[in-house]
Amino acid sequence: MKKPGTRRILLFGDSFTAGDGVPNDKRYSDVLETLVPNLEVYNYGLPGTGTDQQYLTYKECAQGFDHDLLLIAVLVENVKRVANGYRYWVDDSGAQVLYAKPFYKLVQGELRLSGVPVPWKPVEESQLSPEDMRRLRPGSRFPRLAIIISLLGMREIQQRLMEDIRKRLGKYQPVPEYNDPADPAWCLMRAILIRWIREHPKPVLLMPIPGHFFVEETSDPTAYQERFREVREATGCFFHDPLEDLLTYPLVQRRAFRYAKDPHLTPAGHIALAKSLKSAIVRVLQ
C-alpha cells in the first residue's frame, strides 16, 4: 500500500528508461521523484525489449500494485522490435548469441501472441526458416550488410556509415515505418498500445522518447508524431511529446544528451527528459 499523500507511477520502457549507462539515481524516473513532491516511480524498464515484451511484463509483474498513473515510454525506434521474433545478444564472453522472443501477430485486426513458451537455449541463424529470418531483421533495406556488421560487431563502421548517410541525405529517416499509417510494423505497435491503454483501469500517459536523430535535428519527427497522436485520439489517453522541450536547448547541449559512441542518455539527457515530463505528470495527477 502507498503511504498517505503519496502518488505512484508505474513506468515501462526499454534501456533508455532502465537507464543503461547511468547509475539508478541518475535515471529520469529517479530525477522526476526529486522534482515532484511525494512521488514514487516504479521503474520496470527492460533493456533490449520492445513494446510487446513490455506489455507482457506489465501483465505478468505489475498487477495488484496500487498506483495513480501508468506511464508508457516508447523509444520511437522500437517500432522495429515489435516485428522481431529473434534478437541477438552479447554474452559474457563478448560473443553474439541469437535468442527467440515472444511476439505478436496481427491477424484480421486481432492481436495473437506467438513464440511462447520461449525456448531458453540460443538458436543458430542457419536453422531459421525464411519466415523466421523475416522476423529476425524485418524491413531491412540492406540485409546482407546488416548481417556482416552485426556478426562482426562493427559498431564504429555502422556509426560512420550512418553519419555519412545523414550528411549526404540531410534529413535521414531512421524509422520509415512511421511514414505510412498502414505500415505493418506500425499497425502492430499501434494495436499493442491501444490494447494496453484500453485494458488499464487507471489513467495512462503515453510518451514517445525521440532518438538523437530527432533531438539533434538530423531527421524529421513529423511522421512519428502523427502516428502517436493517432493512438492518443483512438484511446483518449494522456500524451506528452518531450521533443518540443528538448529542442529549446542549444545544439551543443543537445549533443551532450547522449554519449559520443552510444545513443543512450547521459545524466544530462535524463535530467532534460525529467524536466520536460514534470509538467505533464503534475497536470495528470491533478
N, C-alpha and C positions, 0 to 999 in steps of 0.2 A: 504494500500500500504506500501511496505517496504521503509525505508529510503535509500537514495543513498549509495551504498557501503556495504550495509548490506546483509548478506547471512542468509537464513532462512531454518530451518529443521522442518518438521512435523514428530513427533515421536509417535509411537504406541507400546503398550506393556501392561503388567499386573501390579501387585503390585510391582514387582521389579523395573519397570520403573516409576510407580507412586510415589515410594519412601516410602512405608509403613515402619514406624519405625524411620524415619529421618525427620527433617524439610525440607521444599521445597528447600531451598538454598543449602542443602547437597546432593540432588539427582544428579546422574551422568549427567543428562541433564543440570542442572544448573552449575555444575562444568565445564562441557565442554564449556559453554559460557565464562568462565574465562580463558580457555586455548587457545581458537581460537578467535582472534580479529574479531570484527564486526559480531559475530554470534548470531543469535536468535534461540532458540529451543522451539517450541510449543509442550508441553508435553501433550499427550492425553492418558497417562497411566490409565487403569481402573483395580483396584484390583478385583481379583476373576474371571476375564474373560479369555476366550481362544482366539485363533487367529480368530475364526469365528466371535465372538462378536466384536473384534477389527476391523475387516474388515467392519462390518456393521456400526460401529461408524464412520469409515473413510468416508463411503458413505453418512452418514446422516449429519455429523457435520464438515467435513474438506473441502468440495467442495468450490471452489472460493477463497481460501486463497492463495495469491501469495507466492511462495516458490521456493527453489532451489533443495531440496532433500527430498525424503520420506525415513525415517528410520523405518524399521520394526524390532523390538526387540522381539525375541521369546524365552521365558524361555523354555528350551528343555523339561521339564516335562509337559508342557501344551499340548503335543500331546494327553494326556488322556482327556483333557477338550473338544476338538472339537467333540468327540464322545458322549458327555453328552447332555441329553435333560433336565436334572434337576440338581440342585445344592442345597446343604444345606448351610444356612447362620445362623449366630448367631445374634439374635435380641438384642434390648436394655436391655432386662432382662437377657440376657445370655443364652436363650433357642435356641436350634437348630430348624430352620424353613426351610421347603423344598419349593423351588420355581421352576417353569418351566423356561426355557431359549430358545431362538431361536437356531436352529442348522441346519446344512446342511446334506443332504444325497447325496451320490454319486451313481447315477443311470445310468448304462451303460456309465460310464465315464463322466457324466454331473452332475454338482452341482445343487441341488434343495433345496431351503430354506424351512424349516419346522418349526412348532411351533409358527407361527405368525398368528394373533396378540398374544402376550404373556399375559396369564392371570395375573392380578395384585394381586390376592389373593394367599396365600400359599396353598399347596396341602398336603394331607395325604399320606404317603408312602403306607399304606394299601389299598388305592384306585387305585394304579398304576397297569397297566396290566403287564404281563410278558415281553412284548416288552419295555414298559416304564422302567421297572426295569433294563433291559439291558442298557438303556440309562442313568440310574442313576449311576451305577457302572460298566461301560463296562470293560471287560477284567480282573476283579478282580479275583485273584487266591484263595483268602480266603474270599468270600463274607460275610459269617456269622460273622467271626471275625471282618471284616471291619465295619459291621453294629453295632456290640456291641461297638467297640471303638468309632465310630462316634457318636452314640446316648449318650454314657456316657461321652463324651468329654475327653477321657482318653489319652490326648496327651503325657503325660510322659511315660505311658505304651507303647504307639506306638513308641516313640523315643527309649526306651530301647530295644524293640523288634528288631527295625531296626539296632541299634548298634550291637546287638548280632548276627544278621544275617550277617552283614558285617564282624565281627570278625571271624565268622565260615567259611564263604564262600570266604573271601578275596575280590575278585573283584565283588562285588554285582552290579547287573544291575537294576537300578530303573526304567528304561524306555525300556523294552524289545520290545516295539512297533517299535523301530528303527532297530532291528536286521534283519528283513525281509523287503526288499523293497516293497513286496506285502501285508504287514500287513494292514488291513482295516483302522485303525486309522491313520497310516502314510499316506496312499493313500489319505485320506480325507484332512489331513493337507497340503499335497503337492499340491492337486488340488486348495485349497483355496489360498495358497501362489502364485501359478502360475497365477491364475486368477487376483489376486490383483496386482501383479507386471506387468503383461501384459496390464492391463487396465490403469495403471497410466501413464500419458503423460510425466512425467519428470523422471530424474534418481532416482533409488531405491537402497538403501543399506540394505541388509539383514544381521542381526546379531543374531546368536543363543547365548543366555545367559546360560552358564553352571551352573548347580546346584552345591552345595557344595560337592556332591559325587565326581564330576569330578575335581573340584578345589583342593580338598584335596587328590585326587588320591586313593580313595577307590573304584572307578568304572572306567571302560574302556570307553573313549569317542569315540572310533573309529567308532562305528555304527552310532551314531547321526551325526558325522562329515561327513560321507559318504553320508547320506541321504540329508543333507542340501546342499552339493556340487552338488547333482543331480538337485536341484532347480536352483542353480546358472547356471549350464550348460544348463538347459532347457530354461532359460529366458534371460541369458546374463546380469543379474543384477550385481551390485557391491556386494561384500561379505566380511565380516570381522568376523573371529572367535577369540574372545579375550582370549581363553583359553591358547594359547601359551604364551602370555604376562603374564597372571596371574600366570602361573607355574614358572616364573622366580623368584617369591618372595619366601623367606624361608617358610617352612611349618607353623611355628608358626605365621607368618604374615597372611598367607592364612586362617588359622583358625579364625583369628580375622576379616575376611571379612564378617562374619555372626555373629548373636547373639547366645549366648550359648543355648537358648531354642527356637530359632526362626530362620528359614532358610533365612530370609530376610537380605539384605545387610546392614551392618553398614556404617557409614560415610567413614571409611577406604575402605570398599568394593566399594562404589560408586566412590571414588577418583581413585582407581586402574582401574575400568572399564572405567572411563572417559579418563584416560591417555592412555589406550590401544586404545580407539576409536578415539582419537585425530588424529593420523597419517592417519587413513582411511578416516576421514572426510576431512582433508586438501587435501589428494590425490584426492578424488572425486570432491570436489569443484573447484580444479584447472583444 
